[in-house]
Amino acid sequence: MDGVPRVPEQRRPGSAQDPAEPAAALRFGVLGPVRAWRGEEQLATGSPQQRALLAALLLREGRTATAAELIDALWGEEPPSQALAALRTYASRLRKILDAGVLVSESGGYAVRGLPEGALDLGVAQELAAEAEKARGAGDLCQAREGLARALALWDGEVLAGVPGPYAEAQRVRLEEWRLQLLESRLDMDLEQGCHAEAVSELTALTAEHPLRERLRELLMLALYRSGRQAEALAVYADTRRLLADELGVDPRPGLRELQQRILQADPALAEPSAPAAEPAAVPVRPAQLPATVPDFTGRASFVSELGEVLASAEGRVMAVSALAGIGGVGKTTLAVHVAHQARSAFPDGQLYVDLQGAGPRAAEPETVLGSFLRALGTADSAIPDSLEERAALYRSVLDGRRVLVLLDNARDAAQVRPLLPGTEGCAALVTSRVRMVDLAGAHLVDLDVMSPDEALSLFTKIVGEERVASERKAALDVVAACGFLPLAIRIAASRLAARRTWTVSVLAAKLADERRRLDELQAGDLAVKATFELGYGAMDPAQARAFRLLGLADGPDISLAAAAAVLDLPVDETEDLLEALVDTSLLESAAPGRYRYHDLVRLYARACAERDEQPPSVGAPPTPFGQWGRDGALSRLLDFYLATTAQVYAIEHPGDRLTDDLEPTRYPGLSFDEGTAALDWLYTEAGQLLACVRQAAGTERLRRAVDLLWAAKDLTESGANSHQYEMTARATCEATRAAGHDRAEGRARTVLSDVLLVSGRIQPAEQEARVAMELATMAQDSTAVSWVANNRGLICLHESRFADGKVFFDQALEGLRSAGNRPFEATVLGNLSRAHLGMGNIAKAVEMAQHGLAVHTEIGRTVRLANGHFALGVALTRAGRYTEALSQFSDALGIFNDHRQRLWEGVTHFRIAEVHAADRRPSQAAQHAEQALALGCIGGDRMQGNVLTLLGRSLNALGQADRARACWREALSLYEQNGAGEANAVRALLSSAAAA
């Protein structure tokens, strides 16, 4: 990085370290107050002038500074009459503090010598910055950003704080400029990595602190634009131009003006960081003895390049072997043949090919294949021996000195392949198999996955024709998605369409939309996806086949090992052995350690196998330990597992809460956790899977357990994780319970839905659901749900400024919770009741209520609800004008919300902190926290976002950024108008006032 200050190693060349007293124990800091440590002990560095001497010597890069230079550094043009004597006194005192030989006298001056690497914080920062620059040059943005973050973390306030003298002042300016350059580089990398929304908050604060620094303004404009806030980005430019004209009488620099024009033109290149160009595919060549390559070969550029490089290395190696593994129909043979054609010129002595029939019931025998190869290589039949060993030896002898490529297609296992490998320098082998050949020594293993959506659409278009696809692009995307991006399925679907000129792409998409008919539709001539899967299924032993079909029953993107054990009703170790065996056949994928998934079409095939082959037990068969047999039993155990484990997570996150006592009982056990981090890790990792399990139970006898699972997983709503999925699942359970006539379950489902709607700020729909939930819960005598809904209705009243009504509902909730002994939830409702009192003007009572609730939470321990207690007290203290105490409460809440991954609560806490700063006339800090609230999102959805934008606009206006303030208010007004919020009138008044100014 140009202009970076350097501090080389501060030791004399050739000097020896004292082994008895290692210099590494001595450390110094200049990126803040001038400090010294010996180990962990901080040393007294003396008066400000003495620290100025130490700093000057440390920053001299190990070189000697003359007495005159040091006097000038400490006192400038007007030194005291006894300056030289004072300098010698300071040096003498420093020698007593530091290790022997560190501060040396030389040529009438002084120097600091013998310090090891890492002894000076500035030197460490320089090394980290240099490493970051190298990493960025190599394309490793994550490592580069981490390096810069570590370097910046070494600053501890003002550089050389409290150190007098002109030299120290010059160094402060220089190092502060360097710090800002590093910060700008790190923020630039943040934007390159897509962290636009997160960067806006920091950049807002920095531009307020350094208003004339145009690079920061440029980064803020880009971050806002990439966050979808184009009007604010342009407003930043307008504010900058006006500020530069007023303060300096200049225009913005060309780069800033160019960015403004690109934003005005909505330049697509600004939308996201530029991606590296794809590597060009190698030029294909004509084959020799290989099957013909398909004329519409598509995509796979990275695999073609990777395999080509391995084959190209064959000349200098004993043998180059690449083994491709993947599910049936993924295109292993097509890719291998294509790569072999491209590599033909590197193997002028020929190419051999055989289909080993490894997926079928009768795989090719190696000795038979060797006989065929030997004849192809010119060996007479009479010279071909009988035994496998003799044929393999002769095969290697015939290949000696030749450069031959061998393509072994559709291999069963490594044992079948080994005798067929050339084994001589200059030869190479390509192997395809459904089994990953980890036991094939020296092989370059390649796992082939399905096509990318773009590759899949390109293949479909090549077969069907550009004209037919161009007019129905969306339908074409639906087709390739229904094919699971599997090349064989795409080729079959496209071939069917190409042969039927009266069909449109939409007709084909509609046929494939029916999952129960999809596999039957994917066959054309002698090609069929189902037949491809049948080969693998038929080769399984009974235990593997049962695992394959039962695991396919579970919805969700993937499944964990523990959940799979529940489905199969087997111990975890035995389950893992079965699943890994299925992975080896490529009919199951290992998504991550301990996680497994099916390709979409394989899942459909597995379910078809379950319907066909999963029979009820014979008469007299012993029962399973945890309930039912077959498909229903497997899904019931899975639901039990998720419900029991989620209840464990809820109990850890909400100790003392009685909700878990009132859930439907389970027969199959769940997981146990020793601490909260592991429990939350499980909940957020499994969110998609457990919500899919709830949806799958709609319309079955498992419905009531499914509703309770959804309720126990309610922390997902306030965290902002899986919000859309959670809401859709809640709506599905409401419909299913209503259709089934389960009043109690429907009341709980609608309670959950009212929670979701409240979090997203949709107050009227939340009120409608809460009313119905209250009626149903009361009718079913479900006291837990009644208390919960009463609290929700109280919160709804707060949103609608009906504070007296809200107090009535909160009192009702408290009565039920006290009867049930649910103290944690009671404390939460006390915090809500505090806000009702605030609305009615009872500020002292509100503070008292919030303090009471916080005391209960504190007694229970550091839980997520303790954060709610701090938050409620912070709100009350803000209204009481006790700003310092309010900030302390919000800070405590923020830490706990962060620990418990409650992102939306973090956001709304930042908003409340911004309110405090705004009330206390600190607009810069208010704007910074408002930006963080926007980046995180808030409880309350669009309406709360409007509140945040309004506050941000007020803060920016106070900072003199009027254009950007108006942009915030216009966006807030749009959100309020969309939601019919009463706050719209206040924002219109702000805009009118700004226009008149």
Secondary structure in CASP SS format (residue, H / E / C, confidence):
PFRMAT SS
TARGET T0000
AUTHOR 0000-0000-0000
METHOD secondary structure of the structure
MODEL  1
M C 1.00
D C 1.00
G C 1.00
V C 1.00
P C 1.00
R C 1.00
V C 1.00
P C 1.00
E C 1.00
Q C 1.00
R C 1.00
R C 1.00
P C 1.00
G C 1.00
S C 1.00
A C 1.00
Q C 1.00
D C 1.00
P C 1.00
A C 1.00
E C 1.00
P C 1.00
A H 1.00
A H 1.00
A H 1.00
L E 1.00
R E 1.00
F E 1.00
G E 1.00
V C 1.00
L C 1.00
G C 1.00
P E 1.00
V C 1.00
R E 1.00
A E 1.00
W E 1.00
R E 1.00
G C 1.00
E C 1.00
E E 1.00
Q E 1.00
L E 1.00
A C 1.00
T C 1.00
G C 1.00
S C 1.00
P H 1.00
Q H 1.00
Q H 1.00
R H 1.00
A H 1.00
L H 1.00
L H 1.00
A H 1.00
A H 1.00
L H 1.00
L H 1.00
L C 1.00
R C 1.00
E C 1.00
G C 1.00
R C 1.00
T C 1.00
A E 1.00
T E 1.00
A H 1.00
A H 1.00
E H 1.00
L H 1.00
I H 1.00
D H 1.00
A H 1.00
L H 1.00
W H 1.00
G C 1.00
E C 1.00
E C 1.00
P C 1.00
P C 1.00
S C 1.00
Q C 1.00
A H 1.00
L H 1.00
A H 1.00
A H 1.00
L H 1.00
R H 1.00
T H 1.00
Y H 1.00
A H 1.00
S H 1.00
R H 1.00
L H 1.00
R H 1.00
K H 1.00
I H 1.00
L C 1.00
D C 1.00
A C 1.00
G C 1.00
V C 1.00
L E 1.00
V E 1.00
S E 1.00
E E 1.00
S C 1.00
G C 1.00
G E 1.00
Y E 1.00
A E 1.00
V E 1.00
R C 1.00
G C 1.00
L C 1.00
P C 1.00
E C 1.00
G C 1.00
A C 1.00
L E 1.00
D H 1.00
L H 1.00
G H 1.00
V H 1.00
A H 1.00
Q H 1.00
E H 1.00
L H 1.00
A H 1.00
A H 1.00
E H 1.00
A H 1.00
E H 1.00
K H 1.00
A H 1.00
R H 1.00
G H 1.00
A C 1.00
G C 1.00
D C 1.00
L H 1.00
C H 1.00
Q H 1.00
A H 1.00
R H 1.00
E H 1.00
G H 1.00
L H 1.00
A H 1.00
R H 1.00
A H 1.00
L H 1.00
A H 1.00
L C 1.00
W C 1.00
D C 1.00
G C 1.00
E C 1.00
V C 1.00
L C 1.00
A E 1.00
G C 1.00
V C 1.00
P C 1.00
G C 1.00
P H 1.00
Y H 1.00
A H 1.00
E H 1.00
A H 1.00
Q H 1.00
R H 1.00
V H 1.00
R H 1.00
L H 1.00
E H 1.00
E H 1.00
W H 1.00
R H 1.00
L H 1.00
Q H 1.00
L H 1.00
L H 1.00
E H 1.00
S H 1.00
R H 1.00
L H 1.00
D H 1.00
M H 1.00
D H 1.00
L H 1.00
E H 1.00
Q C 1.00
G C 1.00
C C 1.00
H H 1.00
A H 1.00
E H 1.00
A H 1.00
V H 1.00
S H 1.00
E H 1.00
L H 1.00
T H 1.00
A H 1.00
L H 1.00
T H 1.00
A H 1.00
E H 1.00
H C 1.00
P C 1.00
L C 1.00
R C 1.00
E H 1.00
R H 1.00
L H 1.00
R H 1.00
E H 1.00
L H 1.00
L H 1.00
M H 1.00
L H 1.00
A H 1.00
L H 1.00
Y H 1.00
R H 1.00
S C 1.00
G C 1.00
R C 1.00
Q H 1.00
A H 1.00
E H 1.00
A H 1.00
L H 1.00
A H 1.00
V H 1.00
Y H 1.00
A H 1.00
D H 1.00
T H 1.00
R H 1.00
R H 1.00
L H 1.00
L H 1.00
A H 1.00
D H 1.00
E H 1.00
L C 1.00
G C 1.00
V C 1.00
D C 1.00
P C 1.00
R C 1.00
P H 1.00
G H 1.00
L H 1.00
R H 1.00
E H 1.00
L H 1.00
Q H 1.00
Q H 1.00
R H 1.00
I H 1.00
L H 1.00
Q C 1.00
A C 1.00
D C 1.00
P H 1.00
A H 1.00
L H 1.00
A C 1.00
E C 1.00
P C 1.00
S C 1.00
A C 1.00
P C 1.00
A C 1.00
A C 1.00
E C 1.00
P C 1.00
A C 1.00
A C 1.00
V C 1.00
P C 1.00
V C 1.00
R C 1.00
P C 1.00
A C 1.00
Q C 1.00
L C 1.00
P C 1.00
A C 1.00
T C 1.00
V C 1.00
P C 1.00
D C 1.00
F C 1.00
T C 1.00
G C 1.00
R C 1.00
A H 1.00
S H 1.00
F H 1.00
V H 1.00
S H 1.00
E H 1.00
L H 1.00
G H 1.00
E H 1.00
V H 1.00
L H 1.00
A H 1.00
S H 1.00
A H 1.00
E H 1.00
G H 1.00
R C 1.00
V C 1.00
M C 1.00
A E 1.00
V E 1.00
S E 1.00
A E 1.00
L E 1.00
A E 1.00
G C 1.00
I C 1.00
G C 1.00
G C 1.00
V C 1.00
G C 1.00
K H 1.00
T H 1.00
T H 1.00
L H 1.00
A H 1.00
V H 1.00
H H 1.00
V H 1.00
A H 1.00
H H 1.00
Q H 1.00
A C 1.00
R H 1.00
S H 1.00
A H 1.00
F C 1.00
P C 1.00
D C 1.00
G C 1.00
Q E 1.00
L E 1.00
Y E 1.00
V E 1.00
D E 1.00
L C 1.00
Q C 1.00
G C 1.00
A C 1.00
G C 1.00
P C 1.00
R C 1.00
A C 1.00
A C 1.00
E C 1.00
P H 1.00
E H 1.00
T H 1.00
V H 1.00
L H 1.00
G H 1.00
S H 1.00
F H 1.00
L H 1.00
R H 1.00
A H 1.00
L C 1.00
G C 1.00
T C 1.00
A C 1.00
D H 1.00
S H 1.00
A H 1.00
I C 1.00
P C 1.00
D C 1.00
S C 1.00
L H 1.00
E H 1.00
E H 1.00
R H 1.00
A H 1.00
A H 1.00
L H 1.00
Y H 1.00
R H 1.00
S H 1.00
V H 1.00
L H 1.00
D C 1.00
G C 1.00
R C 1.00
R C 1.00
V C 1.00
L E 1.00
V E 1.00
L E 1.00
L E 1.00
D E 1.00
N E 1.00
A E 1.00
R C 1.00
D C 1.00
A H 1.00
A H 1.00
Q H 1.00
V H 1.00
R H 1.00
P H 1.00
L H 1.00
L C 1.00
P C 1.00
G C 1.00
T C 1.00
E C 1.00
G C 1.00
C C 1.00
A E 1.00
A E 1.00
L E 1.00
V E 1.00
T E 1.00
S E 1.00
R C 1.00
V C 1.00
R C 1.00
M C 1.00
V C 1.00
D C 1.00
L C 1.00
A C 1.00
G C 1.00
A C 1.00
H E 1.00
L E 1.00
V E 1.00
D E 1.00
L C 1.00
D C 1.00
V C 1.00
M C 1.00
S C 1.00
P H 1.00
D H 1.00
E H 1.00
A H 1.00
L H 1.00
S H 1.00
L H 1.00
F H 1.00
T H 1.00
K H 1.00
I H 1.00
V H 1.00
G C 1.00
E H 1.00
E H 1.00
R H 1.00
V H 1.00
A H 1.00
S C 1.00
E C 1.00
R H 1.00
K H 1.00
A H 1.00
A H 1.00
L H 1.00
D H 1.00
V H 1.00
V H 1.00
A H 1.00
A H 1.00
C C 1.00
G C 1.00
F C 1.00
L C 1.00
P H 1.00
L H 1.00
A H 1.00
I H 1.00
R H 1.00
I H 1.00
A H 1.00
A H 1.00
S H 1.00
R H 1.00
L H 1.00
A H 1.00
A C 1.00
R C 1.00
R C 1.00
T C 1.00
W C 1.00
T C 1.00
V H 1.00
S H 1.00
V H 1.00
L H 1.00
A H 1.00
A H 1.00
K H 1.00
L H 1.00
A H 1.00
D C 1.00
E H 1.00
R H 1.00
R H 1.00
R H 1.00
L H 1.00
D H 1.00
E H 1.00
L C 1.00
Q E 1.00
A E 1.00
G C 1.00
D C 1.00
L E 1.00
A E 1.00
V H 1.00
K H 1.00
A H 1.00
T H 1.00
F H 1.00
E H 1.00
L H 1.00
G H 1.00
Y H 1.00
G H 1.00
A C 1.00
M C 1.00
D C 1.00
P H 1.00
A H 1.00
Q H 1.00
A H 1.00
R H 1.00
A H 1.00
F H 1.00
R H 1.00
L H 1.00
L H 1.00
G C 1.00
L C 1.00
A C 1.00
D C 1.00
G C 1.00
P C 1.00
D C 1.00
I E 1.00
S E 1.00
L H 1.00
A H 1.00
A H 1.00
A H 1.00
A H 1.00
A H 1.00
V H 1.00
L H 1.00
D C 1.00
L C 1.00
P C 1.00
V H 1.00
D H 1.00
E H 1.00
T H 1.00
E H 1.00
D H 1.00
L H 1.00
L H 1.00
E H 1.00
A H 1.00
L H 1.00
V H 1.00
D H 1.00
T C 1.00
S C 1.00
L C 1.00
L C 1.00
E E 1.00
S E 1.00
A E 1.00
A E 1.00
P C 1.00
G C 1.00
R E 1.00
Y E 1.00
R E 1.00
Y C 1.00
H C 1.00
D H 1.00
L H 1.00
V H 1.00
R H 1.00
L H 1.00
Y H 1.00
A H 1.00
R H 1.00
A H 1.00
C H 1.00
A H 1.00
E H 1.00
R H 1.00
D H 1.00
E C 1.00
Q C 1.00
P C 1.00
P C 1.00
S C 1.00
V C 1.00
G C 1.00
A C 1.00
P C 1.00
P C 1.00
T E 1.00
P C 1.00
F C 1.00
G E 1.00
Q C 1.00
W C 1.00
G H 1.00
R H 1.00
D H 1.00
G H 1.00
A H 1.00
L H 1.00
S H 1.00
R H 1.00
L H 1.00
L H 1.00
D H 1.00
F H 1.00
Y H 1.00
L H 1.00
A H 1.00
T H 1.00
T H 1.00
A H 1.00
Q H 1.00
V H 1.00
Y H 1.00
A H 1.00
I H 1.00
E H 1.00
H C 1.00
P C 1.00
G C 1.00
D C 1.00
R H 1.00
L H 1.00
T H 1.00
D H 1.00
D H 1.00
L C 1.00
E C 1.00
P C 1.00
T C 1.00
R C 1.00
Y C 1.00
P C 1.00
G C 1.00
L C 1.00
S C 1.00
F C 1.00
D C 1.00
E C 1.00
G H 1.00
T H 1.00
A H 1.00
A H 1.00
L H 1.00
D H 1.00
W H 1.00
L H 1.00
Y H 1.00
T H 1.00
E C 1.00
A H 1.00
G H 1.00
Q H 1.00
L H 1.00
L H 1.00
A H 1.00
C H 1.00
V H 1.00
R H 1.00
Q H 1.00
A C 1.00
A C 1.00
G C 1.00
T C 1.00
E C 1.00
R C 1.00
L H 1.00
R H 1.00
R H 1.00
A H 1.00
V H 1.00
D H 1.00
L H 1.00
L H 1.00
W H 1.00
A H 1.00
A C 1.00
K C 1.00
D H 1.00
L H 1.00
T H 1.00
E H 1.00
S H 1.00
G C 1.00
A C 1.00
N C 1.00
S H 1.00
H H 1.00
Q H 1.00
Y H 1.00
E H 1.00
M H 1.00
T H 1.00
A H 1.00
R H 1.00
A H 1.00
T H 1.00
C H 1.00
E H 1.00
A H 1.00
T H 1.00
R H 1.00
A H 1.00
A H 1.00
G C 1.00
H C 1.00
D H 1.00
R H 1.00
A H 1.00
E H 1.00
G H 1.00
R H 1.00
A H 1.00
R H 1.00
T H 1.00
V H 1.00
L H 1.00
S H 1.00
D H 1.00
V H 1.00
L H 1.00
L H 1.00
V H 1.00
S C 1.00
G C 1.00
R C 1.00
I H 1.00
Q H 1.00
P H 1.00
A H 1.00
E H 1.00
Q H 1.00
E H 1.00
A H 1.00
R H 1.00
V H 1.00
A H 1.00
M H 1.00
E H 1.00
L H 1.00
A H 1.00
T H 1.00
M H 1.00
A C 1.00
Q C 1.00
D C 1.00
S H 1.00
T H 1.00
A H 1.00
V H 1.00
S H 1.00
W H 1.00
V H 1.00
A H 1.00
N H 1.00
N H 1.00
R H 1.00
G H 1.00
L H 1.00
I H 1.00
C H 1.00
L H 1.00
H H 1.00
E C 1.00
S C 1.00
R C 1.00
F H 1.00
A H 1.00
D H 1.00
G H 1.00
K H 1.00
V H 1.00
F H 1.00
F H 1.00
D H 1.00
Q H 1.00
A H 1.00
L H 1.00
E H 1.00
G H 1.00
L H 1.00
R H 1.00
S H 1.00
A H 1.00
G C 1.00
N C 1.00
R H 1.00
P H 1.00
F H 1.00
E H 1.00
A H 1.00
T H 1.00
V H 1.00
L H 1.00
G H 1.00
N H 1.00
L H 1.00
S H 1.00
R H 1.00
A H 1.00
H H 1.00
L H 1.00
G H 1.00
M C 1.00
G C 1.00
N C 1.00
I H 1.00
A H 1.00
K H 1.00
A H 1.00
V H 1.00
E H 1.00
M H 1.00
A H 1.00
Q H 1.00
H H 1.00
G H 1.00
L H 1.00
A H 1.00
V H 1.00
H H 1.00
T H 1.00
E H 1.00
I H 1.00
G C 1.00
R C 1.00
T C 1.00
V H 1.00
R H 1.00
L H 1.00
A H 1.00
N H 1.00
G H 1.00
H H 1.00
F H 1.00
A H 1.00
L H 1.00
G H 1.00
V H 1.00
A H 1.00
L H 1.00
T H 1.00
R H 1.00
A C 1.00
G C 1.00
R C 1.00
Y H 1.00
T H 1.00
E H 1.00
A H 1.00
L H 1.00
S H 1.00
Q H 1.00
F H 1.00
S H 1.00
D H 1.00
A H 1.00
L H 1.00
G H 1.00
I H 1.00
F H 1.00
N H 1.00
D H 1.00
H C 1.00
R C 1.00
Q C 1.00
R H 1.00
L H 1.00
W H 1.00
E H 1.00
G H 1.00
V H 1.00
T H 1.00
H H 1.00
F H 1.00
R H 1.00
I H 1.00
A H 1.00
E H 1.00
V H 1.00
H H 1.00
A H 1.00
A H 1.00
D C 1.00
R C 1.00
R C 1.00
P H 1.00
S H 1.00
Q H 1.00
A H 1.00
A H 1.00
Q H 1.00
H H 1.00
A H 1.00
E H 1.00
Q H 1.00
A H 1.00
L H 1.00
A H 1.00
L H 1.00
G C 1.00
C C 1.00
I C 1.00
G C 1.00
G H 1.00
D H 1.00
R H 1.00
M H 1.00
Q H 1.00
G H 1.00
N H 1.00
V H 1.00
L H 1.00
T H 1.00
L H 1.00
L H 1.00
G H 1.00
R H 1.00
S H 1.00
L H 1.00
N H 1.00
A H 1.00
L C 1.00
G C 1.00
Q C 1.00
A H 1.00
D H 1.00
R H 1.00
A H 1.00
R H 1.00
A H 1.00
C H 1.00
W H 1.00
R H 1.00
E H 1.00
A H 1.00
L H 1.00
S H 1.00
L H 1.00
Y H 1.00
E H 1.00
Q H 1.00
N H 1.00
G C 1.00
A C 1.00
G C 1.00
E C 1.00
A H 1.00
N H 1.00
A H 1.00
V H 1.00
R H 1.00
A H 1.00
L H 1.00
L H 1.00
S H 1.00
S H 1.00
A H 1.00
A H 1.00
A H 1.00
A C 1.00
END
